[in-house]
Structures are given as structure tokens and as C-alpha cells.
Amino acid sequence: MKRTIAVTVTPAGEINIEGVGFKGPDCEQATRYLEEALGTVSRKVKKPEYHQRSIVKHKQKVGG
């Protein structure tokens, strides 16, 4: 799944930031700059994906 950050502004002026396609704390790292730029965070909701592990694949070439 492609990782994206969705920013929604409600008619009342409330700003919602949602990380899509992230697992674990990667979402918090990806959205941190927006949270800092926009000011005080009133609440954070962690989706079920937050509790999943990210799989990191490393490729190694042997020989030369």
C-alpha cells in the first residue's frame, strides 16, 4: 500500500491529519513536521495499524 498523508480542514476550522499505509510509529514520524507547524495537538488516535510491525527488507550482494 502506498503511504500518504491526508490533511482535512473542517468547516469549523479543525485540522485532521491522517497517515495512510503506515505501520507502527512510522506514521508519527511522518506527520510530526505537520503537527509542529500547525501548533497544539488536541488529540491523537492510533489506528490498529499502529500496533503492527513494519517489515524492513535488506538486500545484500555477495561477491563483486
MONOR-V497868 format. One record per residue. N is the residue number from 1. SS is DSSP state (a for helix, b for strand, c for the rest). PSI is psi in radians with two decimals (* if undefined). Layout:
n->N ss->SS psi->PSI
n->N ss->SS psi->PSI
This chain:
n->1 ss->c psi->2.38
n->2 ss->c psi->2.39
n->3 ss->c psi->2.27
n->4 ss->b psi->2.80
n->5 ss->b psi->2.10
n->6 ss->b psi->2.21
n->7 ss->b psi->2.15
n->8 ss->b psi->2.32
n->9 ss->b psi->2.11
n->10 ss->c psi->2.85
n->11 ss->c psi->-0.46
n->12 ss->c psi->-0.06
n->13 ss->c psi->0.06
n->14 ss->c psi->2.37
n->15 ss->b psi->2.22
n->16 ss->b psi->2.31
n->17 ss->b psi->2.21
n->18 ss->b psi->2.20
n->19 ss->b psi->2.25
n->20 ss->b psi->2.26
n->21 ss->c psi->0.10
n->22 ss->c psi->2.67
n->23 ss->c psi->2.57
n->24 ss->c psi->-2.70
n->25 ss->c psi->0.04
n->26 ss->a psi->-0.61
n->27 ss->a psi->-0.78
n->28 ss->a psi->-0.69
n->29 ss->a psi->-0.69
n->30 ss->a psi->-0.55
n->31 ss->a psi->-0.07
n->32 ss->a psi->-0.75
n->33 ss->a psi->-0.59
n->34 ss->a psi->-0.74
n->35 ss->a psi->-0.74
n->36 ss->a psi->-0.67
n->37 ss->a psi->-0.58
n->38 ss->a psi->-0.24
n->39 ss->c psi->-2.56
n->40 ss->c psi->2.34
n->41 ss->c psi->2.16
n->42 ss->c psi->-0.58
n->43 ss->c psi->2.69
n->44 ss->c psi->2.41
n->45 ss->c psi->2.12
n->46 ss->c psi->2.14
n->47 ss->c psi->2.90
n->48 ss->a psi->-0.52
n->49 ss->a psi->-0.42
n->50 ss->a psi->-0.57
n->51 ss->a psi->0.08
n->52 ss->c psi->2.70
n->53 ss->c psi->2.54
n->54 ss->c psi->2.44
n->55 ss->c psi->2.13
n->56 ss->c psi->2.18
n->57 ss->c psi->2.27
n->58 ss->c psi->2.33
n->59 ss->c psi->2.39
n->60 ss->c psi->2.33
n->61 ss->c psi->2.24
n->62 ss->c psi->2.35
n->63 ss->c psi->-3.01
n->64 ss->c psi->*
